[in-house]
């Protein structure tokens, strides 16, 4: 009985021992390995110095080790005889200095070329204005002289033939117009002016009724409407070829009124002046200045005007002349 009991205790101890071994083995297998212990590095002393030698004092690793010297046995060897001193060599004589090479003489600079004088342009002779030939009045036609009739047995006194009235020089300007208004019966009632005129009603503005300085002109206030119309037509005919109005939107509505003075020879006395402009709109406002400049240019190109000198007091100042599209048509 005791033997069986011991056997049971041994079996129980064996089982416990096996369980503990298994647990230790499992703990060893499942537990992670500890990291190896790293020893801290050893401290190295470093000396910082500014006095650094030109060569390194560290041993040369490539240098061969000194051979081992064996101890000398026996008597010491006699000292070697001193080597004879070398004979002093003669000092080398200094070489003679080289002769200086002659420097080349400086070449004198070539004289600068003289500037060629520029040709002086010859003065252009001013053109001499040709004198304006005034139209000479045609001589009045001489009426034909009739032969005296043969005396009759009873001569009857006949009235002397009346000579035709002498024509004035203004008749050349008033060609094609009716001269019946100049007769004595209709002198008090001048006929109405036919058609319009580009010269304003103040054509003779500022002109006195006195005669011209030459003493042969007709008083301006005594001129009739037909004479004024004839002078206006003569000025218009001479200005029309030179009038070139500008083109553009609503440019046909622009009207420029100029005034200008004339010398006795028909030339301009100064620059024409713009009295006023009419018909300016937003569309043609940019063309208004050019319209006035073209009008002034037309007067300058038409000068000198060919007008009768005896009526100079009437046309020496044109105070209102109209430039519009109809003048160019």
C-alpha positions as CSV (number, residue, x, y, z in Angstrom):
1,X,0.0,0.0,0.0
2,X,2.9,2.4,0.9
3,X,4.5,1.6,-2.4
4,X,1.4,2.5,-4.4
5,X,1.1,5.7,-2.4
6,X,4.6,6.8,-3.2
7,X,4.0,6.0,-6.8
8,X,1.0,8.3,-6.8
9,X,3.0,11.1,-5.2
10,X,5.8,10.6,-7.7
11,X,3.4,10.7,-10.6
12,X,1.9,13.9,-9.2
13,X,5.3,15.5,-8.8
14,X,6.4,14.4,-12.2
15,X,3.3,16.0,-13.7
16,X,3.9,19.2,-11.8
17,X,7.6,19.2,-12.9
18,X,6.6,18.7,-16.5
19,X,4.1,21.6,-16.3
20,X,6.6,23.9,-14.8
21,X,9.2,23.0,-17.4
22,X,6.7,23.6,-20.1
23,X,5.8,27.0,-18.7
24,X,9.4,28.0,-18.4
25,X,10.1,26.9,-22.0
26,X,7.1,28.8,-23.3
27,X,8.1,31.9,-21.4
28,X,11.6,31.7,-22.9
29,X,10.3,31.2,-26.4
30,X,7.5,33.9,-26.3
31,X,9.4,36.6,-24.4
32,X,11.3,39.0,-26.8
33,X,15.1,39.1,-26.6
34,X,16.6,42.0,-24.8
35,X,18.5,44.5,-26.9
36,X,22.3,44.2,-26.5
37,X,23.8,46.5,-24.0
38,X,25.8,49.2,-25.8
39,X,28.7,50.6,-23.9
40,X,29.0,54.4,-23.9
41,X,31.9,55.6,-26.1
42,X,35.1,56.6,-24.4
43,X,35.9,60.2,-24.0
44,X,38.7,61.6,-26.1
45,X,40.5,64.8,-25.1
46,X,40.7,67.3,-27.9
47,X,43.0,70.4,-27.6
48,X,42.0,73.4,-29.7
49,X,45.0,75.7,-30.4
50,X,45.8,78.4,-32.9
51,X,49.5,77.6,-32.9
52,X,49.6,74.8,-35.4
53,X,52.9,73.7,-36.9
54,X,53.4,73.7,-40.6
55,X,54.1,70.0,-40.5
56,X,52.3,67.2,-38.7
57,X,54.0,65.6,-35.7
58,X,52.1,62.4,-36.0
59,X,54.2,59.4,-37.1
60,X,54.2,58.5,-40.7
61,X,52.4,55.1,-41.1
62,X,54.2,54.4,-44.3
63,X,57.7,54.9,-42.8
64,X,59.7,51.7,-42.3
65,X,60.6,50.7,-38.8
66,X,64.2,51.3,-37.7
67,X,66.3,48.1,-37.9
68,X,67.3,46.4,-34.7
69,X,70.9,47.2,-33.7
70,X,72.7,44.3,-32.3
71,X,75.2,44.9,-29.4
72,X,78.8,45.3,-30.4
73,X,81.1,42.6,-29.1
74,X,84.9,42.9,-28.8
75,X,87.0,46.0,-29.3
76,X,85.6,49.1,-30.8
77,X,86.6,49.8,-34.3
78,X,89.0,52.6,-34.9
79,X,87.6,56.0,-35.8
80,X,87.6,56.6,-39.5
81,X,90.1,59.1,-40.8
82,X,88.6,62.5,-41.5
83,X,87.8,63.2,-45.1
84,X,90.0,65.8,-46.8
85,X,88.5,69.2,-47.1
86,X,87.4,70.1,-50.6
87,X,89.5,72.6,-52.4
88,X,87.9,76.0,-52.6
89,X,86.5,76.6,-56.0
90,X,87.4,80.0,-57.6
91,X,84.5,82.5,-57.4
92,X,82.8,82.9,-60.7
93,X,83.4,86.2,-62.3
94,X,80.3,88.3,-62.9
95,X,79.2,88.4,-66.4
96,X,79.6,91.8,-68.1
97,X,76.4,93.7,-68.3
98,X,74.7,93.5,-71.6
99,X,75.1,96.5,-73.9
100,X,71.9,98.6,-74.0
101,X,70.2,98.1,-77.3
102,X,69.6,101.4,-79.0
103,X,66.0,102.4,-78.8
104,X,64.3,103.3,-82.1
105,X,63.7,106.9,-82.7
106,X,60.1,107.9,-82.3
107,X,58.3,108.5,-85.5
108,X,56.8,112.0,-85.6
109,X,53.0,111.8,-86.0
110,X,51.6,112.5,-89.3
111,X,50.0,116.0,-89.6
112,X,46.3,115.9,-89.3
113,X,44.5,116.6,-92.6
114,X,43.1,120.0,-92.9
115,X,39.3,120.0,-93.0
116,X,38.0,120.8,-96.4
117,X,36.0,124.0,-96.4
118,X,32.3,123.4,-97.0
119,X,31.1,125.0,-100.1
120,X,29.2,128.1,-99.3
121,X,25.8,127.9,-101.0
122,X,25.1,130.7,-103.4
123,X,22.3,133.0,-102.3
124,X,19.2,132.2,-104.2
125,X,18.0,135.4,-105.9
126,X,14.5,136.3,-104.7
127,X,12.0,136.2,-107.5
128,X,11.0,139.6,-108.6
129,X,7.3,139.9,-108.5
130,X,5.9,140.7,-111.8
131,X,3.9,143.9,-111.8
132,X,0.3,143.3,-112.2
133,X,-0.9,144.8,-115.4
134,X,-4.0,146.7,-114.9
135,X,-6.6,146.4,-117.6
136,X,-6.5,149.4,-119.7
137,X,-9.9,150.9,-120.5
138,X,-10.9,150.5,-124.0
139,X,-11.1,153.9,-125.8
140,X,-14.6,155.0,-126.4
141,X,-15.8,154.2,-129.9
142,X,-15.6,157.2,-132.2
143,X,-19.0,157.7,-133.9
144,X,-18.7,157.6,-137.7
145,X,-18.7,161.0,-139.2
146,X,-21.3,161.2,-141.9
147,X,-20.5,163.1,-145.1
148,X,-22.2,166.4,-145.2
149,X,-25.2,166.3,-147.6
150,X,-25.0,168.1,-150.8
151,X,-26.6,171.5,-150.6
152,X,-30.1,171.6,-152.0
153,X,-31.4,174.4,-154.0
154,X,-33.1,175.4,-150.8
155,X,-30.9,174.2,-147.9
156,X,-32.8,173.3,-144.8
157,X,-30.9,173.4,-141.6
158,X,-30.7,169.8,-140.1
159,X,-30.2,169.1,-136.5
160,X,-26.6,168.0,-135.6
161,X,-26.4,164.3,-135.0
162,X,-26.2,163.3,-131.3
163,X,-23.0,161.5,-130.3
164,X,-23.6,158.3,-128.3
165,X,-22.9,158.5,-124.6
166,X,-19.4,157.6,-123.5
167,X,-19.1,154.1,-121.9
168,X,-17.3,153.9,-118.5
169,X,-14.7,151.1,-117.8
170,X,-17.1,149.4,-115.4
171,X,-19.1,148.3,-118.4
172,X,-16.5,145.6,-119.0
173,X,-17.4,144.0,-115.6
174,X,-21.1,144.5,-116.2
175,X,-21.3,142.6,-119.5
176,X,-24.5,140.8,-120.0
177,X,-26.4,143.1,-117.5
178,X,-29.1,145.5,-118.4
179,X,-27.7,149.0,-118.7
180,X,-31.1,150.6,-118.9
181,X,-30.9,151.3,-115.2
182,X,-28.1,153.8,-115.8
183,X,-30.2,156.1,-117.9
184,X,-31.3,159.5,-116.5
185,X,-34.9,158.5,-116.1
186,X,-34.2,155.6,-113.8
187,X,-31.2,156.9,-111.8
188,X,-33.4,157.6,-108.8
189,X,-35.0,154.1,-108.7
190,X,-32.2,151.4,-109.0
191,X,-33.5,148.0,-110.1
192,X,-33.5,145.1,-107.6
193,X,-30.5,142.8,-107.7
194,X,-31.1,139.6,-109.5
195,X,-30.0,136.4,-107.8
196,X,-28.1,135.9,-104.5
197,X,-24.5,137.0,-103.7
198,X,-21.9,135.5,-101.5
199,X,-20.7,138.9,-100.4
200,X,-22.7,140.1,-97.4
201,X,-24.8,143.3,-97.3
202,X,-21.9,144.9,-95.4
203,X,-19.6,144.5,-98.4
204,X,-18.5,148.1,-98.1
205,X,-18.5,148.1,-94.3
206,X,-16.0,150.6,-93.0
207,X,-15.4,152.3,-96.4
208,X,-16.0,156.0,-96.5
209,X,-17.6,157.9,-99.3
210,X,-14.3,159.7,-100.1
211,X,-12.4,159.0,-103.2
212,X,-9.3,156.9,-103.3
213,X,-5.8,158.3,-102.7
214,X,-5.1,158.3,-106.4
215,X,-7.8,160.9,-106.9
216,X,-9.5,159.0,-109.7
217,X,-11.7,156.5,-107.8
218,X,-15.4,156.6,-107.5
219,X,-17.0,157.3,-104.1
220,X,-17.9,154.0,-102.5
221,X,-21.3,155.3,-101.2
222,X,-22.2,156.3,-104.7
223,X,-22.0,152.8,-106.2
224,X,-25.2,151.2,-107.2
225,X,-26.3,147.7,-106.5
226,X,-25.3,146.5,-110.0
227,X,-21.7,147.6,-109.5
228,X,-21.6,145.9,-106.1
229,X,-23.0,142.7,-107.6
230,X,-20.5,142.9,-110.4
231,X,-17.6,143.2,-108.0
232,X,-19.0,140.4,-105.9
233,X,-19.3,138.2,-108.9
234,X,-15.7,139.0,-110.0
235,X,-14.3,138.0,-106.5
236,X,-16.5,134.8,-106.5
237,X,-15.3,133.7,-109.9
238,X,-11.6,134.1,-108.9
239,X,-12.1,132.3,-105.5
240,X,-14.2,129.3,-106.8
241,X,-11.3,127.4,-108.6
242,X,-9.3,127.4,-105.4
243,X,-12.0,126.4,-103.0
244,X,-11.8,122.7,-102.0
245,X,-14.1,121.9,-99.0
246,X,-13.3,118.9,-96.8
247,X,-15.2,115.7,-96.9
248,X,-16.9,113.8,-94.1
249,X,-20.1,113.3,-92.2
250,X,-22.3,116.5,-92.3
251,X,-19.4,118.4,-93.9
252,X,-21.8,119.9,-96.4
253,X,-23.6,121.8,-93.6
254,X,-20.5,123.7,-92.6
255,X,-20.3,127.4,-93.5
256,X,-17.3,129.7,-92.9
257,X,-17.5,133.5,-93.1
258,X,-14.2,135.3,-93.8
259,X,-13.1,138.9,-94.0
260,X,-9.9,140.1,-95.7
261,X,-8.3,143.3,-96.8
262,X,-6.7,144.0,-100.3
263,X,-4.0,146.3,-101.5
264,X,-4.5,148.5,-104.5
265,X,-2.7,145.9,-106.7
266,X,-5.2,143.2,-105.6
267,X,-2.8,141.4,-103.3
268,X,-3.7,140.4,-99.7
269,X,-3.1,142.9,-97.0
270,X,-2.5,140.5,-94.1
271,X,-4.1,137.1,-93.3
272,X,-7.8,136.6,-93.7
273,X,-9.9,136.4,-90.5
274,X,-12.6,134.0,-89.6
275,X,-15.7,136.0,-88.7
276,X,-17.9,133.1,-87.7
277,X,-18.8,129.5,-88.6
278,X,-22.2,128.0,-88.9
279,X,-23.7,124.5,-89.3
280,X,-21.4,122.8,-86.8
281,X,-22.7,119.5,-85.4
282,X,-21.2,116.7,-83.3
283,X,-20.6,114.7,-86.5
284,X,-18.7,117.5,-88.4
285,X,-17.0,119.3,-85.4
286,X,-13.7,117.7,-86.2
287,X,-13.9,119.1,-89.8
288,X,-14.7,122.7,-88.7
289,X,-11.1,123.8,-88.3
290,X,-10.0,122.3,-91.6
291,X,-13.0,124.0,-93.3
292,X,-11.8,127.4,-92.1
293,X,-8.2,126.6,-93.1
294,X,-9.3,125.6,-96.6
295,X,-11.3,128.9,-96.9
296,X,-8.2,130.9,-95.9
297,X,-6.0,128.9,-98.3
298,X,-8.5,129.6,-101.2
299,X,-8.2,133.4,-100.6
300,X,-4.4,133.2,-100.5
301,X,-4.2,131.2,-103.7
302,X,-6.6,133.5,-105.6
303,X,-4.5,136.6,-104.6
304,X,-3.8,138.9,-106.3
305,X,-7.4,139.7,-107.5
306,X,-8.0,141.3,-110.8
307,X,-10.4,144.1,-110.0
308,X,-10.8,147.6,-111.5
309,X,-8.6,150.0,-109.7
310,X,-11.0,153.0,-110.0
311,X,-13.3,151.2,-107.6
312,X,-10.6,150.3,-105.0
313,X,-12.6,152.0,-102.3
314,X,-15.4,149.5,-102.9
315,X,-13.3,146.3,-102.8
316,X,-10.3,147.2,-100.6
317,X,-12.1,145.5,-97.7
318,X,-14.3,142.4,-98.0
319,X,-15.9,142.1,-94.6
320,X,-18.1,139.1,-95.1
321,X,-17.5,136.3,-97.7
322,X,-19.3,133.0,-97.5
323,X,-17.6,129.6,-98.1
324,X,-19.9,126.6,-98.3
325,X,-20.5,123.5,-100.4
326,X,-22.4,125.4,-103.2
327,X,-19.3,127.5,-103.9
328,X,-17.4,124.4,-105.1
329,X,-20.2,123.2,-107.4
